[in-house]
Every structure is written in C-alpha cells, then in structure tokens.
Amino acid sequence: MLSRPDLKEAIASGQLFIEGLKEESIQPASIDLHLGDEFIEPWGPRDSRMLDPYDADSMQESFSPPLRWSYCELKPGGFILAATERVTLGNELVAQVAGKSSVARFGIMIESAGYIDPGFDGCITLEIYNQMPFSILLTPGMPICQLAVTRLDTPADITYAGKYNGSVGPVASRYWMNKRPGESV
C-alpha cells in the first residue's frame, strides 16, 4: 500500500490522477475522496414485479436518473448511489475504496464493491446506506470515503476497459450487459 510520499510520487509521475486534488486530502496512507453533487435513488419496482439484473428495462425502471442536489436527507434505511471526483489509475496501480471511520460512526455505510482496476478512469460510484433510525444530512463536497492505493509488483499487461470506464457522476448498475448463465455467447 502506498504511503503519503509514495502517493505524491504516483501523482507526480502521472500514474495517479484525482480531479481537483488538494494537499489536505492526501492522508498518511490514503486519499480522501469527496461526495459529488448528483445522486441516484432506487424508486421501484413499486408493484409486485421483481428487479431482474439481466434486463435493462427492469434496471432503468428501478432507479432514478442522476439528480442534482445541494444536500441530501438520507432517511433511515435509505440507499443512494453517489459519485466522487474523477480518478485515473495507471497500469502500475490498483486501488480500493473504503468508508471513512468518522462517517461510519454516524451510521453511514459506504461502498461494498470498491475494487478499482489498473487503467480505470472516471468518477467512482459509491453505494451509500443509512443504517441509523434517523435521517442523516449529506452535503456535496464532504469527505465521504478514502482511496487506498497499491503498486503492482509487475505493471498490468491489460488495463480496465469495462462498462464503467469513463463514467461521469453516479452510474447505476450495468449488470444487464452481462450474459445470463446458460445463454449462448
């Protein structure tokens, strides 16, 4: 895992880029990332249908388009998708997103799928869940999670070219782009 001096070196060499990065965001062994000003919320299915992750229509009917906000009141048990600033990793680095302890201590769970491959370039979509019995106010720009970066022993020979590369703002699941088990290729 990279320490603060290693993180600064990776930034200087171009292996790591974080849009709008400020010096105070570089921690001893991570970089604070901040909450963006758009979010996506689940809003269905509202009838007895079930969400089918392999069906694009089902996925689109189940989540709002990205909404702009000046703050978000995340209700008890509420769930949203929100994004951080743009992050770019070179072929020598891999990263993981983790929630900040101070944010977790007021009941917010961040990111349960936070692995970032070499070559990723885009905003990181966070899964945010309020596990408290009261609403919590979230504000764009607040430090919301941290990025832990690791240097690979050998640079990656291929880099991430997946369905979320180039994302701007929060992006709902694109699982529907996968083949359902048993479908012919």
C-alpha positions in Angstrom: 0.0 0.0 0.0 1.3 3.4 -0.8 2.2 5.9 1.9 1.8 9.7 1.6 5.3 10.1 -0.1 4.5 7.3 -2.5 1.1 8.7 -3.3 2.7 12.1 -4.1 5.2 10.3 -6.3 2.5 8.4 -8.2 0.6 11.7 -8.7 3.8 13.4 -10.0 4.6 10.6 -12.3 1.0 10.5 -13.8 0.2 7.0 -12.6 -2.5 8.5 -10.3 -4.8 11.4 -11.1 -7.6 12.8 -8.9 -9.5 15.7 -10.3 -9.3 18.8 -8.1 -7.0 17.1 -5.6 -6.0 19.3 -2.6 -2.9 18.6 -0.5 -5.0 18.2 2.7 -6.8 15.2 1.1 -3.6 13.2 1.0 -3.6 11.2 4.2 -0.7 9.0 5.7 -1.7 6.0 3.5 -4.8 7.0 1.6 -6.5 9.9 -0.2 -9.8 11.4 0.9 -12.5 11.5 -1.8 -15.4 13.8 -1.7 -19.2 13.5 -2.3 -20.3 14.8 -5.7 -23.5 16.8 -6.4 -25.5 14.1 -8.1 -27.2 11.0 -6.8 -29.3 8.1 -8.0 -32.0 6.6 -5.8 -34.0 3.4 -6.1 -37.6 4.0 -6.9 -39.0 0.7 -7.8 -40.1 -1.7 -8.8 -43.2 -0.4 -7.0 -45.5 -3.3 -7.8 -45.1 -7.0 -7.3 -42.5 -7.4 -10.0 -39.0 -8.3 -9.2 -35.9 -6.5 -10.3 -34.1 -8.6 -13.0 -30.4 -7.5 -13.1 -30.1 -9.0 -16.6 -32.9 -6.9 -18.0 -32.0 -3.3 -19.0 -35.7 -2.1 -18.8 -36.1 -3.6 -15.3 -32.9 -1.8 -14.1 -34.0 1.5 -15.6 -37.4 1.3 -14.1 -35.9 0.7 -10.7 -33.5 3.7 -10.3 -33.9 7.4 -10.9 -31.8 9.2 -13.5 -29.0 11.2 -11.8 -30.5 14.1 -9.8 -28.6 17.3 -8.8 -28.6 18.2 -5.1 -27.4 20.9 -2.7 -27.8 18.4 0.1 -29.5 15.0 0.6 -31.6 13.9 3.5 -30.9 10.2 3.6 -33.8 8.6 5.5 -33.4 5.7 7.9 -32.7 2.6 5.8 -32.2 4.8 2.8 -29.9 3.9 -0.1 -28.4 6.0 -2.8 -25.7 5.9 -5.4 -23.4 8.9 -5.5 -20.1 9.7 -7.1 -16.7 11.1 -6.1 -14.4 13.2 -8.2 -12.8 11.7 -11.2 -10.0 9.1 -10.5 -7.5 7.7 -13.0 -5.1 4.8 -12.3 -2.1 3.9 -14.5 -1.1 0.4 -15.3 1.1 0.1 -12.2 -1.6 0.8 -9.6 -4.7 -0.8 -8.2 -6.9 0.8 -5.5 -9.7 0.1 -3.0 -12.3 2.5 -1.7 -13.2 2.3 2.0 -15.6 4.4 4.1 -14.1 6.9 6.5 -14.3 6.0 10.1 -15.8 9.3 11.1 -18.6 8.9 8.6 -19.3 5.3 9.6 -19.6 6.5 13.2 -22.7 8.5 12.4 -24.3 5.5 10.7 -23.4 5.7 7.0 -22.1 2.6 5.2 -20.0 3.4 2.1 -19.1 1.2 -0.8 -19.4 -2.5 -0.7 -17.8 -3.0 -4.1 -14.8 -0.8 -4.0 -12.1 -2.5 -6.1 -10.6 -0.4 -8.8 -8.5 -2.0 -11.6 -5.4 -0.5 -13.3 -6.5 1.7 -16.1 -9.8 2.8 -14.6 -10.7 6.4 -15.5 -13.9 8.0 -14.2 -15.9 9.0 -11.2 -16.3 6.3 -8.6 -19.9 5.4 -7.8 -20.5 4.8 -4.2 -23.2 2.7 -2.6 -24.4 4.7 0.4 -26.7 3.3 3.1 -28.1 4.9 6.2 -28.2 2.2 9.0 -29.4 4.6 11.7 -33.0 5.1 12.9 -33.0 8.8 11.9 -32.3 10.8 8.8 -28.7 12.0 8.0 -27.9 15.1 6.0 -25.2 14.6 3.3 -23.6 17.6 1.6 -21.7 17.6 -1.7 -18.0 18.2 -1.2 -17.9 16.5 2.2 -15.1 13.9 2.6 -17.0 10.7 2.3 -14.5 7.8 1.6 -10.8 7.1 1.2 -8.8 5.6 -1.6 -6.1 3.2 -0.6 -3.6 2.6 -3.5 -1.3 -0.3 -4.0 1.6 -0.6 -6.5 1.6 -3.8 -8.5 4.7 -6.0 -8.5 4.5 -6.0 -12.3 2.6 -3.4 -14.3 -0.7 -4.8 -15.7 -0.4 -6.0 -19.3 -4.0 -5.2 -19.9 -6.0 -2.4 -18.2 -9.6 -1.9 -17.3 -11.8 -1.4 -20.3 -15.1 -2.3 -18.7 -18.6 -0.9 -18.7 -17.9 1.8 -16.1 -14.8 3.3 -17.6 -15.2 7.0 -18.5 -18.2 7.4 -16.0 -19.2 10.9 -15.1 -21.3 11.2 -12.0 -23.0 8.2 -10.4 -23.8 5.3 -12.6 -26.5 2.7 -11.9 -25.6 -1.0 -12.3 -25.0 -2.1 -15.8 -25.2 -5.8 -14.8 -27.7 -6.2 -17.6 -24.8 -6.1 -20.1 -23.6 -9.5 -18.8 -24.8 -12.7 -20.2 -27.4 -14.6 -18.1 -26.0 -18.0 -17.1 -26.9 -20.6 -19.7 -27.2 -18.0 -22.5 -25.1 -18.7 -25.6 -22.4 -16.2 -26.3 
